Amino acid sequence: MASGAAEAHWRPRVEGGSPSGSRTGRFSLCGMQGTVKAYDAETRTGSVLLDDGSEMAFDAAAFDAGGLRLLRFGQRVNLAVEDDRVTVVTLSTFPLP
């Protein structure tokens, strides 16, 4: 698959915002990729740096929805985002549910 096609697949769909991925407006459920910036195993929460350089936090519910046990700094992850909130975090080698 060409890299342009892969990038188009992961570009967020935004309603009332910019298609460039600015997080103004309401997000539809969509997939994004990023890199783990921080993860707290006790609370199962953390944050991810998106490919555009912005940071998104995720809660324990999003972590649990991905079926993971642990994340490490620098790991590549897939994110499902709905209404500007991360709903699923999983490894980039796993499909989003």
C-alpha angles and dihedrals in degrees: 000000000000115000092239090058091050092050091050090052092056098040109117119248109229128193112205093000141080121296087219087080101259106156098234116116129023121314121219117219103287143150125251135171131224147147125261109253098175138358130182111202093197095057096025089227132121148131138265131208108226120220090256090059098254121126127233126188123216131201132219092266091058091047092048092048090061094057094233129144100199143001128206131208110271097021116140113238140181118229131199110208128193126176092352091305128110108239101174134024119189138152116280090243091060124074119242113255 
